[in-house]
Amino acid sequence: MNGSKQKTSILKKIPIADIKDSAVLMKDSSLRGVLMTNSLNFSLKSTEEQDAITYRYQDFLNSLDFPLQILIVTRKFDVSDYLEMLEKKRNEQDNELLKIQVSEYIDFIKGLTQLVNIMSTYFYLIVPFSQSEETKKKAKGGIGGAVSGIFKGFGKKDAQKKVQSYDELRVGLWQRIEYISSGLSAIGLKTVALNNEELLELFYRVYNPEAKEKPKMEPEVPTESK
């Protein structure tokens, strides 16, 4: 009983209401999109390249008229799937010599991961969009329009407004995501928007950092730019 109450109390403190359409719906009815990005080997660049990247990044930041959150997640590298694949290949192997070599390699990987903590670092950009910003867009003659009483009221008309307002917010959010992706590509960074399953996995890992469960699906990590 106490465990159930504690779980309910924790859930109340999490500001997420739902995850759908590759977006996070917050309890205040605003939306969040999450982009995964790669890193740059900045120290390996020439002085001219470093200056160019710095100036372009500065121009990109100055062009933003909305907040942008940078999230860095570091977690221990999980080799269990890789080891499972190796063991499967070893068991399917008819050549005894190759079986021995694969077994030795498996033991080497297991020993290495026990001696050294191999960490993986992931970089995310969290993009917000809210009803108040959609209202400002309409006042400026932007795409879409403001629908009052988002997610409030009853009846068919209110339900239609709810759907319409959500769709308009989603359009505004994806315009921002596309703008950010385009701006970062100019400095050599690649981005990919997380889908529903990837978002669920990300937040599960954030709120359960010690979890041992295998992820259902890892997002495709962009290759590192050089």
N, C-alpha and C positions, 0 to 999 in steps of 0.2 A: 504493500500500500504506500509506504514511504517512498519507495523507488518510483512508483507511478506519479506521485505528487512532485517529486524532484524533477522527473523528466518533463512534466507539464510546465513547471516553473522555468526550466531552461528554454523550452521551446518558445515561451512567451517573450523571452529576451532576444530571440533571433528575429531580426527585422524582415525576414523573407516570408512572403505569403505564398508564392508559387513560382514554378519554373516552367515556361512553355514558349514555343516559337523561338527557341535559342535566345531567350531573354529572361531576366530575373524580375519578377513582379514583387515590389516591396509592399509592406503593410500600409504605407502612406500613399499607395497607388502609383508611385513613380516606377520607372523601369531602369534596369541596368543591363548593359551588354558587357561581355568580357572577351578581350582579345589576348591571345597568347602571342608573344613575340620572341625573337631570338636576341643574341648579343653580338657585339662587334669586337673584333680583335683590335681595339683602338691603339694599343701600345705598339702593334706591328705596322701601323700606318706611317707614312712619311709625314713630315711636319706640315706640308701643304695639304695633304689629305685630312689630317687631324683638324686643321683650321677650317677647311671646307665643311667637314661634318659638324663641327661646333657651331659655325655660323648658320648652317641649314637647320640644325636642331633649335637654335635660338629663334630663328624666324618662325619655325613651326610652333613653338610654345607661345610666341607673341601673337600668333594668328588665332589662337583659341579664345573663344568667348564663353567657355563653360569649364567647370572643374574636371580634372582628369586624375584618377587615382592610380598609382603604380604599386603593384603588389609583387613581392619577391617571395617565392616559396622554396624552401630547401628541405629535401627529404632524403632519407637513406635509399640508395639505389637497390631495387629489388631484383635479384638475379634468379628467383625461384622458377619463373617461367622458362628462362634460358636453360637452367639446369635440368628441368623436366624435359625439355626438348632434346637435350644431349643424351639423357638417359634413355629416351625413347629410341633415338637413333642407334645407340649402343646395343640395345636389345634386339633391334632389327638387323644388326650386322652379323653376317655369317663368318667373316674373316676374324679369327681369334686374335691375331696381332692388332688389328684395328680396334677390336673391343678393348684390349688392354690399354692402348694409347688413349682412347676416349675416356676410359675409367680414370687414368692418370690425370688427364686434363680436367675432368670433373672434380677430382680431389684437389687439384691445384686451385681452381676457382673457389671452392669451398674454403680452403685454407686462407686464400688471399682476402676474402670478404670477412673472415673472422679476425684477421690481423689488422686490417685497415678499413675504416669506415668510408666507403665510396659514396659520395653525396651527389645528388642531381639537383640542379637549380633551375627553376622555371620562372619566367617573367610574364606578368599579366598586366593589362591595362583595363581598368574598370570605367566604363563610359555611362554617365547618367543622363536621364531625360525625364522631365516631370510635366504635370498638367500646367503649372504656372508658366513654364517655358513655351508650351504649345500656345497658351493664351497670348504671350508676347509675340509669337510668330504671326498670329492672325492680326494683331494690332499693327504689325509691320507689313502686312500683306503677304505673309509667307504661305507655304503649302499647308492645307488642312484648315482646321478651325477649332475654336475653343468650345467645348461642350461642358456646360456647368453641371455640377452634381455628379462627378465621376464616381461610379460604383455606389451611388446612393439612390434611394427611392424605390418604388415598386411599380409593377404594371408593365405592359408591353412596350410603351414608349420609353420608359426608363431603361428597360433591358436593351432596346435598340441604341439608346444613347451610350450605354455602357460599352457595347460592342464597338460602336463608331469611335468613341473616345479612345479606347484601347488601340484600335487599328491606327488612329492618327498618331498616338504616342509611339507606336512601334515604327511607323514610317520615319518620324523624327529621329528616333534612336538610331536606325540603320543609316540615315543620312550622315550622322555624326561618325558612326563606325567606318563608313566608306571614306569620309574625309580624313580621319586619323590614319587609316591604312595607306591612303595615297600620300599623305604628308611624310610618314615614316619610311615609305619606300624610296623617297628622294634621298635619304641618308643611308640607304642600304639595309634597312630593317624589314624583315618579312613578318606579316601578321596573319593569324587565322582566328576567326570567331568561333568560340566554343558552342557546341550544340547542347541540347537538353541533357543528354547522358554525361557529357563532359563537364557541364556545370554542376550537376549533382555530385559527380566524383570529386570535383575541386572543393566544394563546400563540405563534403563529408570528410575529406582529408584535413581541411582547415579546422573544423570543429572536433575532429577525432585524430589528433596527430600521432597517437600511439597505436592506431588501428592496424591489425595484422592482415585484414582481409585483402585479397587481391582485387585490384580495380577491375571493373567490368570492361572498361575501354579507356585507353589512353589517347588523348588528342594527338594528332600528328604534329610533332615538333618541327618548326621550320629549321632548315639547315643553317649552320652558323656562317655568316658572311665573312669573307676575308678581304 
